[in-house]
Amino acid sequence: MLLNLIAFGCAICLLFRFLYKYYGNELLHPVFFSSIYWISLIGFTAIVSYSFGLIFYWNGLIPILVFWISSSIGAVYIDNYFRKKILFKKEVNINNQLKYLTWILIFFSFLGCLACLAQILFVKIKFNSINELIKASGDFYVLRNSGLSVMPAYGQILIAFLFATGFLGGFYFKLVSSRYLKLVSLLPFLPVFFYTLLNSTKSFLLQYMIIWISSYFSALIYENKGNIKFFNYKVLLRIGLISASLFFLVPIFQSIRYNKYSEETSIFGTTTLSYYSSVNAFTIWRIQNDTIKCEPLKYTLSGIHNIVFNDRESGLYKGFTSISYKNNNEISTNLYTINRGLIEDYTYPGAILLMFVIGFLFSFFYYKVKEGEIVFHPLLAAFISILLYSNVVNIFNYNVIIIGWIIAFLIIIILFKILKEE
């Protein structure tokens, strides 16, 4: 394992040097960004696996490597077209549109608060303190696992408006200059935190943060015409802080879910290691499964698939994969990264072709935003969020996120296309 880790480190150094030569001034270019993301994820997984004795098969990474190559070829293909053009950012005054967006974010945040209230009234819980709320969140977890509904249908629609603020908020935060207005983009985090606490579900907050960050990254590309240098201490510091906050959220909400702090829910406890063992689980699944049953959309757009077939599994996949044991406690997970879903939905050849198309579109939307086409912002933010959540599943597996994205997309079209032309 140690020799493989050293060899991996050397290979990554050579790959980074090659990528930096071509994309060193464009940190968020799809080829560079996706490469750094998966290199970091696999490197982190390998180090943790070596440190804690987790099962990890290097040859199980072959499909991930093939998918990365396919998507990179798709991105480079569109690169060749845009690099021949002289890109000029379209300078437009968007102050009026941002004013409308201010009130939209405030109103949607209010709708998010109503969603939390709707859930409290639906389940009929009462609490008079934070401690009682935390205890109630544990009961919510039990209710959800038993298959009972904990949110009315109209409440889910209200949550979709909250997700829409994620696709709009990061973009708004970057483009407004006033510190007070920047706080408006953070306003939706209040109902998001409360909903997360109420349901003791770390995935909701993680998904929202990733969507908000993706929106922010898209705005960075728009504002800087893609010129974002890797060796910028401010950028690296922000990425480090974001990564650390996302890492520490898992043990915090695991403790809330079980109403206690223990060795299992500590930073490197079994539950935290289980959540971050998706790459391990994928390599194990890849080695142990030779036959693939093709079921289109079941694992990459499971929310839409479930509307027709009503066969969605909790956590998407049946059963758990055992990764290791720690202090006689099993480390297991039912998360396998987005890659298993691609393979099971479309088979290996279909997944390779799909990744080429994804790389092509990701790069196309990147260049359109880089040119100053704001209407492409939701499309680029969608692809970035898919990448950032790909260590778990496709973030658009959830219909509420799809609806939230559609709402945000329509708002951007109305504000920056229709009203602008008027």
C-alpha atoms as one frame of an Amber mdcrd trajectory, in Angstrom:
protein
   0.000   0.000   0.000   2.789   2.437   0.917   4.688   1.796  -2.341   1.482
   2.315  -4.335   0.891   5.563  -2.455   4.411   6.799  -3.261   4.022   5.822
  -6.927   0.655   7.609  -7.015   2.258  10.731  -5.533   5.005  10.755  -8.171
   2.502  10.248 -10.998   0.359  13.082  -9.669   3.333  15.454  -9.535   4.037
  14.782 -13.224   0.356  15.152 -14.140   0.051  18.394 -12.174   3.109  19.822
 -13.898   1.580  18.969 -17.288  -1.842  20.426 -16.433  -0.363  23.553 -14.887
   1.565  24.253 -18.089  -1.704  24.589 -20.020  -4.210  25.651 -17.366  -2.113
  27.287 -14.642  -3.935  30.604 -14.981  -7.389  29.021 -15.066  -7.921  27.192
 -11.797 -11.604  26.582 -12.547 -11.190  25.365 -16.122 -13.143  22.066 -16.329
 -10.088  19.937 -17.183  -7.862  21.405 -14.467 -10.586  21.732 -11.824 -12.001
  18.210 -12.251  -8.487  16.741 -12.319  -7.435  18.481  -9.106 -10.722  17.521
  -7.447 -10.420  13.797  -8.172  -6.671  13.730  -7.530  -7.290  15.283  -4.111
 -10.175  12.923  -3.373  -8.257   9.783  -4.345  -5.129  11.009  -2.554  -7.133
  11.726   0.611  -8.800   8.304   0.370  -5.471   6.527  -0.118  -3.840   8.279
   2.853  -6.818   7.626   5.158  -6.977   3.997   3.964  -3.287   3.522   4.726
  -3.608   5.228   8.123  -6.688   3.315   9.321  -6.296   0.034   7.452  -9.320
   0.479   5.191  -9.865  -1.772   2.181  -8.840   0.011  -1.000  -8.109  -1.501
  -4.426  -5.939   0.579  -6.750  -7.072  -1.358  -9.828 -10.658  -0.512  -8.881
  -9.856   3.073  -9.909  -9.515   2.166 -13.600 -13.125   3.163 -14.519 -12.636
   6.543 -12.800  -9.442   7.083 -14.815 -11.202   6.145 -18.073 -14.153   8.450
 -17.294 -11.764  11.315 -16.483  -9.903  10.818 -19.777 -13.184  10.732 -21.708
 -14.537  13.924 -20.108 -11.167  15.663 -20.586 -11.170  14.789 -24.291 -14.662
  16.267 -24.582 -13.536  19.454 -22.810 -10.357  19.784 -24.891 -12.385  19.292
 -28.068 -14.436  22.423 -27.338 -11.273  24.154 -26.067  -9.800  23.998 -29.541
 -12.780  25.899 -30.917 -12.808  28.703 -28.338  -9.029  29.109 -28.140  -9.036
  30.082 -31.812 -11.441  32.904 -31.016 -10.490  36.181 -29.360 -12.665  36.262
 -26.268 -14.114  39.599 -25.293 -16.121  39.896 -22.114 -19.392  41.654 -22.780
 -19.405  44.633 -20.444 -22.964  45.226 -19.276 -24.504  47.124 -16.393 -26.394
  44.640 -14.232 -27.094  46.841 -11.193 -30.842  46.931 -11.827 -30.984  43.143
 -12.168 -29.060  42.737  -8.919 -31.601  44.979  -7.154 -34.396  42.638  -8.232
 -32.293  39.686  -7.168 -31.903  41.194  -3.691 -35.647  41.052  -3.055 -35.944
  37.635  -4.652 -33.339  36.204  -2.253 -35.101  37.787   0.738 -38.509  36.455
  -0.367 -37.199  32.958  -1.082 -35.455  32.914   2.313 -38.828  33.683   3.874
 -40.332  30.760   1.938 -37.574  28.571   3.390 -38.628  29.631   6.886 -42.215
  28.724   6.016 -40.979  25.272   4.936 -39.491  24.704   8.395 -42.724  25.877
  10.018 -44.748  23.598   7.733 -42.699  20.608   8.865 -43.047  21.463  12.549
 -46.840  21.768  12.196 -47.061  18.621  10.046 -45.217  16.414  12.532 -46.729
  18.266  15.525 -43.584  18.565  17.593 -43.040  21.023  20.407 -39.782  22.348
  21.816 -38.859  25.169  24.171 -35.083  25.086  23.902 -32.210  24.126  21.608
 -31.673  20.913  23.588 -35.285  19.889  23.037 -34.937  20.722  19.342 -31.835
  18.517  19.067 -33.697  15.687  20.781 -36.626  16.142  18.399 -34.249  15.947
  15.436 -33.265  12.450  16.539 -36.955  11.508  16.499 -37.238  12.937  12.986
 -34.406  10.645  11.904 -36.258   7.613  13.285 -39.482   8.647  11.521 -37.714
   9.096   8.169 -35.999   5.710   8.428 -39.325   4.031   9.216 -40.683   5.288
   5.892 -43.104   7.840   7.358 -43.490  11.268   5.750 -42.114  14.177   7.790
 -42.913  16.959   5.317 -46.119  17.872   3.423 -45.942  18.124  -0.371 -46.235
  21.911  -0.362 -43.327  22.012   2.085 -41.120  20.260  -0.469 -41.986  22.959
  -3.016 -40.976  25.613  -0.490 -37.657  23.779   0.005 -37.122  23.946  -3.770
 -37.265  27.756  -3.563 -34.635  27.546  -0.830 -32.345  25.541  -3.123 -32.942
  28.150  -5.817 -31.280  30.705  -3.497 -28.194  28.485  -3.544 -27.898  28.708
  -7.328 -28.447  32.477  -7.112 -26.789  33.379  -3.809 -23.128  32.653  -4.524
 -23.400  34.477  -7.836 -25.034  37.483  -6.135 -22.474  37.479  -3.286 -19.576
  37.814  -5.704 -21.089  40.499  -7.929 -22.465  42.964  -5.357 -19.987  45.353
  -3.759 -21.810  46.370  -0.584 -21.082  44.276   2.505 -24.681  44.679   3.616
 -25.937  43.302   0.324 -23.510  40.386   0.602 -25.275  39.495   3.853 -28.502
  39.118   1.860 -26.943  36.214  -0.053 -26.147  34.562   3.295 -29.685  35.048
   4.620 -30.958  31.703   3.221 -28.422  29.891   5.397 -30.618  30.656   8.429
 -33.534  28.420   7.337 -31.025  25.958   5.832 -29.235  25.562   9.191 -32.525
  25.307  11.051 -33.900  22.687   8.642 -30.648  20.737   8.896 -30.767  20.867
  12.694 -34.433  19.940  12.736 -33.885  16.879  10.548 -30.334  16.023  11.698
 -29.485  15.498   8.029 -25.975  16.547   7.094 -26.612  15.915   3.391 -29.090
  18.819   3.122 -26.574  21.378   4.386 -23.733  19.835   2.363 -25.822  19.921
  -0.805 -26.847  23.540  -0.240 -23.280  24.635   0.517 -21.967  22.901  -2.598
 -24.643  24.546  -4.761 -23.888  27.974  -3.231 -20.127  27.478  -3.711 -20.688
  26.360  -7.318 -22.687  29.525  -7.935 -19.858  31.564  -6.422 -17.260  29.823
  -8.606 -19.346  30.551 -11.694 -19.419  34.238 -10.737 -15.628  34.143 -10.262
 -15.246  32.871 -13.808 -17.611  35.560 -15.097 -15.926  38.420 -13.265 -12.328
  37.380 -13.996 -12.888  36.019 -17.512 -11.605  32.690 -16.245  -8.219  34.074
 -15.171  -7.910  32.555 -11.703  -4.369  31.587 -10.777  -3.750  28.443  -8.756
  -0.931  29.860  -6.659  -3.046  32.572  -5.096  -2.919  32.334  -1.313  -6.389
  33.865  -0.927  -7.949  31.281  -3.245  -6.103  28.410  -1.561  -7.072  29.700
   1.896 -10.742  29.901   0.953 -10.712  26.425  -0.577  -8.961  25.095   2.554
 -11.496  26.706   4.889 -14.424  25.421   2.825 -12.980  21.882   2.746 -12.333
  21.912   6.498 -15.836  23.168   7.294 -17.416  20.489   5.105 -15.243  17.825
   6.769 -16.155  18.846  10.326 -19.876  19.108   9.578 -20.187  15.325   9.313
 -19.201  14.393  12.910 -21.173  17.358  14.282 -24.436  16.264  12.689 -23.801
  12.592  13.413 -23.614  13.549  17.095 -26.875  15.490  16.792 -28.563  12.585
  15.019 -27.723  10.105  17.795 -28.146  12.697  20.575 -24.680  11.990  21.895
 -20.987  12.464  21.220 -18.953   9.275  21.240 -15.876   7.694  19.677 -18.074
   6.577  16.773 -19.151  10.156  15.974 -15.730  11.760  16.516 -13.708  13.362
  13.711 -12.085  10.048  12.783 -14.806   7.828  14.220 -16.483   5.016  12.325
 -19.445   7.122  11.119 -17.186   9.880   9.745 -14.851   7.395   8.066 -17.890
   5.617   6.601 -19.157   8.838   5.027 -15.793   9.577   3.410 -15.192   6.002
   2.204 -17.199   6.233  -1.019 -14.100   5.770  -3.198 -13.138   2.696  -1.127
 -16.641   1.287  -1.589 -16.530   1.899  -5.339 -13.210   0.074  -5.763 -14.547
  -2.873  -3.740 -17.773  -2.956  -5.764 -15.807  -2.704  -9.019 -13.607  -5.699
  -8.129 -16.435  -7.859  -6.773 -19.034  -7.231  -9.507 -18.553  -8.414 -13.068
 -22.155  -8.352 -14.319 -23.981  -5.050 -14.767 -27.763  -4.728 -15.112 -28.506
  -1.619 -17.169 -31.342   0.497 -15.675 -31.219   3.989 -17.240 -31.619   6.947
 -14.850 -32.139   4.755 -11.761 -28.996   5.953  -9.991 -28.077   9.159 -11.831
 -31.552  10.734 -11.864 -33.252   8.524  -9.296 -35.858  11.123  -8.326 -37.245
  11.243 -11.869 -36.904   7.444 -12.231 -38.803   6.957  -8.968 -41.793   8.968
 -10.234 -42.342   6.284 -12.878 -41.202   3.081 -11.147 -41.480   3.926  -7.419
 -38.443   1.779  -6.558 -35.990   4.218  -4.997 -33.776   2.805  -2.250 -32.811
   4.684   0.882 -29.272   5.850   0.193 -29.890   4.785  -3.445 -28.227   1.367
  -3.210 -29.286  -1.807  -1.428 -27.084  -2.939   1.410 -23.771  -1.661   2.726
 -20.185  -2.449   1.791 -17.851  -3.233   4.685 -14.648  -1.183   4.545 -12.957
  -2.240   7.796 -13.361  -2.391  11.568 -12.264   0.073  14.221 -12.450  -0.808
  17.922 -14.812  -3.678  17.017 -17.145  -1.229  15.216 -17.753  -1.873  11.517
 -16.914   0.849   9.024 -19.394   0.443   6.171 -21.126   2.629   3.615 -23.750
   2.593   0.875 -22.144   5.516  -0.981 -20.140   4.572  -4.083 -19.440   7.913
  -5.805 -21.292   9.002  -8.939 -19.276   6.479 -10.983 -21.235   3.389  -9.919
 -24.464   5.091 -10.948 -23.018   5.912 -14.367 -21.977   2.297 -14.916 -25.220
   0.717 -13.693 -27.403   3.173 -15.604 -25.593   3.196 -18.947 -23.003   0.332
 -18.890 -19.300   1.043 -19.382 -19.442   2.104 -23.068 -22.497   4.291 -22.459
 -20.903   5.910 -19.400 -17.703   6.663 -21.339 -19.719   8.336 -24.107 -21.793
  10.268 -21.554 -18.642  11.542 -19.830 -17.351  12.818 -23.187 -20.610  14.769
 -23.640 -20.432  16.065 -20.056 -16.858  17.281 -20.571 -17.894  18.930 -23.847
 -20.859  20.764 -22.290 -18.983  21.674 -19.092 -16.262  23.365 -21.148 -18.789
  25.013 -23.498 -20.720  26.606 -20.612 -17.419  27.627 -19.004 -16.388  29.595
 -22.092 -19.835  31.157 -22.518 -19.766  32.482 -18.929 -16.162  33.545 -19.480
 -17.384  35.595 -22.458 -19.892  37.377 -20.223 -23.056  35.415 -21.077 -24.791
  35.501 -17.671 -27.725  33.363 -18.840 -25.317  30.396 -18.953 -24.471  30.847
 -15.256 -27.055  28.319 -13.917 -25.857  25.740 -16.455 -22.215  26.153 -15.449
 -23.110  26.173 -11.732 -25.038  22.926 -12.267 -22.003  21.169 -13.759 -19.705
  22.470 -11.007 -22.100  21.255  -8.316 -22.308  17.823  -9.984 -18.501  17.644
  -9.875 -18.225  18.763  -6.234 -20.846  16.228  -5.080 -19.601  13.405  -7.314
 -17.854  11.742  -4.370 -21.371  10.828  -3.174 -23.889  10.652  -6.047 -25.273
  12.945  -8.726 -26.561  15.978  -6.828 -29.483  16.173  -9.285 -30.784  12.826
  -8.053 -33.186  14.838  -5.934 -36.267  16.345  -7.565 -36.361  19.212  -5.092
 -32.900  20.314  -6.305 -33.952  19.965  -9.953 -36.997  22.171  -9.298 -34.836
  24.678  -7.416 -32.407  24.810 -10.340 -35.253  25.351 -12.830 -36.596  28.224
 -10.700 -33.142  29.835 -10.563 -32.615  29.350 -14.302 -35.964  30.997 -15.124
 -35.157  33.945 -12.850 -31.771  34.473 -14.533 -33.406  34.337 -17.988 -36.108
  36.825 -16.963 -33.708  39.252 -15.271 -30.727  39.111 -17.613 -32.363  38.308
 -20.941 -35.977  39.436 -21.113 -35.852  42.548 -18.857 -32.462  43.527 -20.274
 -33.815  43.546 -23.814 -36.805  45.629 -22.753
